[in-house]
Amino acid sequence: MNEIPAAIGLAPDQVEGLLTAAGRAPSLHNSQPWRFRVTPHMIELFADRNRALPVIDPRGRELRLACGAALFNVRLALHGYGVRPTVTILPDPNRPDLIAEIRNGGSKAPTPEQQGLLRAVPLRRTNRHPFSDAEVSPSELNALHRAALEENAWLHFVQEHDERTNLQDMASRAHRTQMGDPAFRTELAQWTAVAPDRVDGVPASAGGPLPAPQHRWVHRDFTGAADARTPAPPFEEEPVIAVLTAHLSGERAEIQAGQALQRVLLTATVEGLAVSFLSQIVEVQQTREELRRLVRGTHAPQAVLRIGHGWPVTATRRRQATDLLGPVPVSLS
Ligand SMILES: Cc1cc2nc3c(=O)[nH]c(=O)nc-3n(C[C@H](O)[C@H](O)[C@H](O)COP(=O)(O)O)c2cc1C
């Protein structure tokens, strides 16, 4: 087992706390595609290509989103220890999998907002179950919007009837495209409906009921076997649907978007809101382009979120902090 060392002014148990917080980030199919190298003066966050999902995410875009989300948690954990993080994103063009270098930028007490977001890290979950029809209030929407802005991203709420109808159509078409690809189905099966003792992947219990065919927002099926499903309660009629775009383009923007995504998700947790993803729309190239036009964005959409008031769901598992250290995998890119 790897020993966790002291680093950047933190004691070993604090470094362990930081790695545990990082590891709680969301990732596509709970693939947890990150790895850390801890040295006395710097913590390096690497993308772990051994955990890439090449069929669904051939460019590694969602892998970088997940690493960005883990980076946001690292920043929060440092704030929690009274340390101002200094972060350099993609510091070495010769090592594209080195996502970020994190250093100690001096002492600074955390703000109440940072403390609240940090407390939300172990409580946040992806909630694929039906939400209630209770309205998401303007002040809750505003908090989410501000969270994205603070991380140099934009959260576009899709409110107009025609746009929502369009988006529903995109979601079903993208879902059909993906499910029609045998390679996609094989990769999905490797990472979902996983055995309960696995510390990665999505267990069937996290899948939620499959929406009825007439349900207009199509979800991915995580349940594996059809006969394992329980009868589905109705899904809410009108969830809030939000599209996250970064201000820049390229890999740096994807890491930025990942940090913004995590800030939005944690803010939702603080506000008592539930969130799930409709990523198929951004994963399939055609619908991704259509979505870019729909939100009239100059930059590519990075994530589509369904937001509402839900009921508690259980946490998915994670690897231990010690398992996030170790030899940095050879880059395949
Ligand atoms: C970039 C990204 C895309 C995701 N896309 C989907 C998706 O399309 N459908 C879904 O149900 N969950 C999606 N998720 C959620 C992950 O499956 C989830 O984060 C992971 O299983 C860990 O569970 P947790 O979020 O409850 O901790 C996505 C997460 C990330 C970071």
The ligand as a MOL file (V3000), in Angstrom:
LIG
                    3D

  0  0  0     0  0            999 V3000
M  V30 BEGIN CTAB
M  V30 COUNTS 31 33 0 0 0
M  V30 BEGIN ATOM
M  V30 1 C -18.5380 14.3000 -17.5760 0
M  V30 2 C -19.5900 13.4610 -16.9090 0
M  V30 3 C -20.6270 12.9410 -17.6630 0
M  V30 4 C -21.6240 12.1580 -17.0570 0
M  V30 5 N -22.6560 11.6920 -17.8090 0
M  V30 6 C -23.6470 10.9890 -17.2330 0
M  V30 7 C -24.8070 10.5690 -17.9800 0
M  V30 8 O -24.9350 10.8530 -19.1620 0
M  V30 9 N -25.7600 9.9070 -17.3330 0
M  V30 10 C -25.6850 9.6320 -16.0030 0
M  V30 11 O -26.6010 9.0270 -15.4670 0
M  V30 12 N -24.6110 10.0000 -15.2600 0
M  V30 13 C -23.5990 10.6800 -15.8420 0
M  V30 14 N -22.5460 11.1320 -15.0890 0
M  V30 15 C -22.5320 10.8670 -13.6420 0
M  V30 16 C -21.6010 9.7340 -13.2750 0
M  V30 17 O -22.1130 8.5000 -13.6960 0
M  V30 18 C -21.3780 9.7810 -11.7550 0
M  V30 19 O -20.6920 10.9450 -11.4410 0
M  V30 20 C -20.6140 8.6020 -11.2160 0
M  V30 21 O -21.3200 7.4090 -11.4280 0
M  V30 22 C -20.3260 8.7460 -9.7140 0
M  V30 23 O -21.5270 8.8600 -8.9950 0
M  V30 24 P -21.8760 10.1520 -8.1310 0
M  V30 25 O -21.9130 11.3300 -9.0530 0
M  V30 26 O -23.2100 9.8440 -7.5230 0
M  V30 27 O -20.7970 10.3240 -7.1030 0
M  V30 28 C -21.5470 11.8940 -15.6680 0
M  V30 29 C -20.4920 12.4420 -14.9080 0
M  V30 30 C -19.5300 13.2210 -15.5240 0
M  V30 31 C -18.4310 13.8430 -14.7080 0
M  V30 END ATOM
M  V30 BEGIN BOND
M  V30 1 1 1 2
M  V30 2 1 2 3
M  V30 3 2 2 30
M  V30 4 2 3 4
M  V30 5 1 4 5
M  V30 6 1 4 28
M  V30 7 2 5 6
M  V30 8 1 6 7
M  V30 9 1 6 13
M  V30 10 2 7 8
M  V30 11 1 7 9
M  V30 12 1 9 10
M  V30 13 2 10 11
M  V30 14 1 10 12
M  V30 15 2 12 13
M  V30 16 1 13 14
M  V30 17 1 14 15
M  V30 18 1 14 28
M  V30 19 1 15 16
M  V30 20 1 16 17
M  V30 21 1 16 18
M  V30 22 1 18 19
M  V30 23 1 18 20
M  V30 24 1 20 21
M  V30 25 1 20 22
M  V30 26 1 22 23
M  V30 27 1 23 24
M  V30 28 2 24 25
M  V30 29 1 24 26
M  V30 30 1 24 27
M  V30 31 2 28 29
M  V30 32 1 29 30
M  V30 33 1 30 31
M  V30 END BOND
M  V30 END CTAB
M  END
